Amino acid sequence: MKNASQTAALGMQHVLAMYAGAVVVPLIVGQQIGLNSVQLTYLVAIDIMMCGVATLLQIMNNRYFGIGLPVVLGCTFTAVGPMIAIGNDFGITAIYGAIIVSGIFIVFISRYFGMLVRFFPPVVTGTVVTIIGVTLIPVAFNDVGGGEGASDFGSMINLSLAFGTLLLIILIYRFSIGFLKAISILVGLLTGTVVAIFLGMVDFTPVKEASFVHMVKPFYFGMPTFEWSAILTMILVGMVSLVESTGVYFALGDICDRDLKEKDLAKGYRAEGIAVVLGGIFNSLPYTTFSQNVGLVQMSGVKSRRVIFVTGVMLITLGFVPKIAALTTIIPKPVLGGAMIAMFGMVIAQGVRMLSKTYGSSQDNSMIIACSIGIGLGVTVAPELFESFPKSLQMFTSNGIVAGSLTAILLNIIFNMIPGSRRKPTDYTKQKA
């Protein structure tokens, strides 16, 4: 990075990569629990601001917290269903009471959760990263078509815009070098949006209606209330988020050529817990690491924490200035979808690269990979399969990333950690002979 303008452009690229995923969670939750337009605007804005705060906490690398990797945090999709249920049963204040307590719990267990690093060898982490990428591809293709439920879903205009954006990104990535190659995603998004403006596909209403500035207020929705069932539910959600984050930590560690230790993981978990507590106080939502930004780091080749620091500052700024934040919402879904194919595909490629180190070493590892990815993808395409399960279990079975990741962890324990179950890589050769 040669100058501040290049760093800012790279930071904005990360903002654009995660923004849609970050705002959809508060939009869904807010609408489902009956927030009015003013409250919903505040929820989205404060959530973006706290995403920036959470990101800054995580890129630090001090004695107490921060994984010290170029990681971006956003709202966890795992918490959507539980938060809607809590809000409808006990009210929005119970959501924030549960979030605060779950964050404190994560901070408390962070040291011990980090000691579980032995449960995440390359066969598990590579599988988790691959599942993350595979299960996100449907999200990208829904946007390619124009968004789920769109009246013009799959129209030629939407498809042309999406795949035109993707083609432009590919061409820039292939034939350019240096800074231009690093911001190929940003160039693709901006170019696609400009084309969409001429096609009449961009609605500037959100920008016109948004205010220029608003003040942040702790406990905006009221003082938190505490319900045991809500608290236990959000603690489970927090544990699931740590499993997701662990895969992302290892993916970034692999990209950045950094060997993560137990203490590094503990600091990452602790930063995530602190971010969740602050989110509860300022009435935003729980956070987890965003895998789409991992793909962006891999694709751009820029691994500097300075870029992610700029991203965090931009997110905080957007949270204070709703009108500026609204500018990012005008990017049409097909344009985002085209860019997401490249980013999520790079996540898959990273996972496959991690698995290449272990795939041929054992038949057992092949079974772990096969079953885990199969379950992760299966749950993604048919989440209604487990609707008869209790709600406390559905948070594990309604999310392909969570279901596949937990399967990989359990199968690794069965095949590689239980005494007497291990088999040398050469055993199969001998048996065959």
N, C-alpha and C positions, 0 to 999 in steps of 0.2 A: 504494500500500500504506500503510494508515493505522497499523498497529501490528504488533507481533511475531507475534501469533497468526495474522493474515492471511498474513504471510510464511511462517510455518511450515506453514499449510494449503496454500499454493501449492507449497512445497517437497515436501510429502508427495504432492501430486498428481503431481509428476514422478517420485517414487520408485515410486508405484503404476503409472505408465505404462511404466516400463522394467523393473520387477522381474521379471516373468515371462520376458521376453526375456533378461534377464541370468542367471537361474538355470538356464534350460534347457540352455545350452551346457555348464557343468560337470556337470550331471546326465547328459547324454548321453555325454560323453567319459568321465566317471568310471565309468559302468556298462559301457561298451564295453571299457575296459582292465582291468576286474576289481577295482576298488576295493571294500573292504568298507564297511559302513554308517558306521562311525566316520570313515574316511578320506573318504568321500563327503560327510558332513556338514561336515567341515573344509573341503573343496574349495569347496563352495557358499558357506560363510560367509566364507572368506578372499577369495573372488572378489567378493562384494558389498562387502566393506570396501575392496578395491583399486579397485573401480569408483568409490567415493567419492574416493579419493586421486587417481585419474586425472582425475576431473572437476574437482577443485580445482586441479590443475596446469594444466588447459586454460583455465579461466576467468580465470586471471591474465593480466596484460598488461604484463610487465616487459621488460627489454631482451633477454632470452635465450630465453624460452619462454612459451607461452600465447597462444591466438588471441584471448582477451578477449571472447568471445561467450557467450551463454547456452546452452552446449552440454553435453550429458550423455554420458558415455562408458560403454560396456558391452562385454561379450564379443562378438567378431566371429564370426558364423556361418561365415564363409569358412574359418576355421581348424579347424572340427570334423573334417572328413574327414582332412586331413593329420595332425592330432594323434593321432587314433585309429590311423592307420597307423604313425606313429612309435612310439607307445606299445606297439603289438603287436609291432613289429619289434625295437625297441631298449630298451624299458622306459620308465617314466615319467620317469626322470632325464634321458633324452635329449630328452624334450619340453622340459624347462626349460632345458637347455643351449642348444637351438636357439632358444628364445624369447629368452633373454638376448642371444645374439649378434645375432639379427634386430633387437632393440631398439637395440643399439649401432649397427648398420648404418643404421637409420632416423635416429638422431640425427646420424650422420655425413653422410648425404646430404640432410638437411632443407634446408640452405641452397640446394642445387642443384635440388632438387625444386620448391622455391618459385619458381624462375626459369622454370618451365614453365607459368606462369599464362596465357601467350598461347595455350596449347593448350586453354584452357577459356573460350571466349567464351560469351555467353548461350545460343547455340543448343546448346552442349554441356552447360552446367550446368543449363539448364532441362530438357533431355532426361533427364539423370541424375536430377534430383529427381523428375521425373514417373515414371521407371522405378522408383525406390525406392518410391514410393507404390503404384504398380500391382502390383508384385511382392509387396508386403506384404499386400494385400487377401486373398489366399487363406489366409494365416495367420490373419487375423481371422475368416474364415468357418469355418475348421476349429474354432476355439474357439466360435463361435456354435452349432455343432452339438453341442458337448460335448467336443471334442478328438478328434483322429484316433485311430481304433481304439476309441472308446468304445462300449459295448454299447447305450447309448441314444442314439447319434448321430442328430441330426435329430429327436428327439422333440418333441412339442408343448410340453412343459414347458421344454426347453432353448431352443427358438425363442422362446417367449413371454417368457422371462426375458431373453434377449439383446436382442430388439427392443423389449421394454419398457424396458430400460436405455437403449437408443439413443433411444427416443422421449422419455424423461425428460430426457436430455441436450439434445436438440433444443429441447424446450419451455423449459427453464431458459435456454438460450442465446438463445432468441428473445424471451422475455418478461421477463427480468430485466436488471439493469444493474449496473455496478460489480463489487464483489468476488464476489457470488454468480454472476454470469456468468462470471467468471474461473475459478471452481472448479467449473464445471458437470460436468466429467469426474469429479472427486472425489465430488461429491454423487451422481452416477449410480452409481459403483462401490459406495459405501457403502450406498445404498438398495437396489441390486440384491442385495448380499450379505445384508442384513437379510431381504429377502423370501425368499432362498434358504435361510436358516436355518429359517424357518417351514415351508418345503417339505421340510425334511430333506435338503438337498443340500450341506450344509457339514460337513466332517469335521474335528473339532478334534484328532485324534490327533497330527498333527505338532507342535502347540503343546504338548501334554501331554508328549511324549517328548523335546522339545528341552531342552538344558541352559540355565541362566540366563546363563552366561558361559564363555568359553574364552580361552586365551592364544594370541597370534599368534607363530609360530615360523618364522624364516627357514629355508629348505631343509628343510621339514617332511618331505618325501618322500625326502630324501637329497641328497647333493651332486650337482650337475649333471654330466652326461657329454656329450661332444661328438662327434657323428657328422656327417660332411660332407654326406651326402645329406639328413639331417634339417635341418641348418642352411640349406642352399640352399632347401629346401622352405619353411621358415618365413620366409625372406627374401622369397620370391615372395609368400607370404601377406601379409607386411607391405606390400609394394608395392601389392598389390590393395586393402588396407585404406586406404592413402593416397588411392587413386582414389575410393573410396567417401566418405572423409572430405572430400575436396575439394568434392564436390557438396553435402554438408551445410553446409560452411563458407560457400559461396556462397549457399545458400538462407537461412541465418541472416543473412548480410550483407545480403541483399536485404530480409528482414523488418525488420532493425534499421536500415535506411537507412545502411549503412556500406560504403564502397568499399574492398574488400580489396586490399592491395598484396602484392608478392612477399615482403616481409619479414614481413608478417602471416601468410601461409601457412607460411613457414619456421618461425616460432615455434610455430604450431599443430602442424606435423609433428614438431618437436623435442619438444614436450610429450608427444605421443603416443608417441614413441620412449622417452622417459624412463619413462613409465607402463608400457610393455612390459617394460623392464629390471627395474623394481621388481616387476612381476608375476612375472617369472621367479624373482627372488630369494625372494619370499614364496610361491611355488608357486601363483599364480593363473594366469590365461590372458590371451592378447593382447586388446587393446582397440581399438575403433573408435567413432566418433560414432554415437549412436542417433537414427535418423530419426523414431521415434515421438515423441520429445520435441520435435522441430522442429514437428511438427503441433500439439503442445500449446501451444508458444509462439505459433504463429499463431492458434490457436483462442482462447486466453485473452487474447491481446493484451498479456500481461505479459512484457517483454523484459529485466527487471532481472537482472543477474548476482548480486544479493544472494539472490534466490530459489534460483538454482542452487548458490550457496555453501551455503545451508541444506540443499539436496538432498544435496550431497556429505557434509556432516557427518552427516546422517541415515543415509546408506549406510555410513559408517565405523562409526557406533554399532551399526547392525544387524549388521555383521560381527563385532563383539565380543560381541553378545548374541544367540545363536541363537534363544532363545525368542521374543524380540521379532520377529526376522526371520521366524520361522515364522508369525506372525500374517498376514503378507501372502500367504502361500501358500494360505490358506483361501478366498480369493475364487474362486468357481466359474468355470470356463472360459467358460460362456455369458455371464456378466456382463462378463468381460474382453473377449470377442469383440464384444459390442455397443458397448463404448466404443472398441475398436480401429477399428471401421468409421469412426467420426467422425474419429479422429486420423489414420489413414492416408489417408482421403479428403481431409483438409486438406493433407497433403503433396502429393497429386496436384494440388489446386487451386493451391498455391504454384508448382509446376512449370509448370502451364499459364499462369499469370500471367507467369512469366519468359519463356516461349516466345512469348507474345503480342507481345513487342517485336521478334521476329525472323521470325516465321512467314511473314508476307506480303512480306518484303523480297526473297526469292529462291526460285526453284524448287529450287535446290540445298539450301537449308536444310530445305525440306519433305521432300526425300528423306532427309536425315540423320535428321530426327525420325522419319519413318515406319519406316525400316529398324531404327533403334536400339531404339525402343519395341517393334517387332515381335519382334526377336530376344530382348530382355529378357523379354517376356511368354512367348514360345515356350519358352525354356529353363526358365522357372519351371513351366510346366504339363507339360513333357516332359523333365525332366533326364536321364532314362535314355537319351536319344537319343545321347549322347556317351560311353557307358560303355566303348566299345572304344578310346577315346583313352588315351594314357599318363597315369598318375596326375598327373604334373607339369603336364599340360595341363588335366586335369579340374577343377582349382581355378578355371580361367577359364571353363569351359563348364558347370559344374554349378550356378552361381549366376547367376540372371537379372540381378541388379543389376550384377555384374561384367561379364558378357557384353555387356549392353546399353550399359554405360558405355564399355567399350573400343571397341565398335562406333562409338559417337558420336564418340569421340576420333579414331579412324582415318578415318572418313568426313569429318570436319571438315578433317583434314589433306589428304585427297584433293581435296575440293571447294573449300576456301577458302585453303589455305596453299601448295600446290604451284604454283610460278610457271607462269603461262599457263593455269591451271585456273579462275581467278576470272572471274566474269561479272557485269557491272553489273545491278542490279535491273531496269533499263529495257530490257535486251537482249531479253527474251522478248516484251515489248510490241511492239518494233520488228519482231521476226521474225514475230509474228502479223499485224502490219499488212502 
